[in-house]
């Protein structure tokens, strides 16, 4: 292995270790001990991604209506995102902030700048 390839692979492993430590909120020293496992999992995920991309590209190339398939795939991918966004009207009670007391020792809560629309 050349020195250049060793340096690049070392940087990739270091970046993977730091990313996993940040993502899972674990110390870098613990993740460093598991670096071989991290590399194997990353390689497996990348390999599966390449496999599914190539399978989808091959199927799309052979399809009679590729635009229809891409449109349906885009609808499936974006539908859960649109449905997962909370409605402002239903969840106004969640948007509260703490307001300091007026000196009587009791804290009170006030909603932020949104108008109160009532329940539901």
Secondary structure by P-SEA (a helix, b strand, c coil): ccaaaaaaaaaaaaaaaaaaaaaacccaaaaaaaaaaaaaaaaaaaaaaaaaaaaaaaaaaacccaaaaaaaaaaaaaaaaaaaccccccccccbbbbbbcccccbbbbbbccccccccc
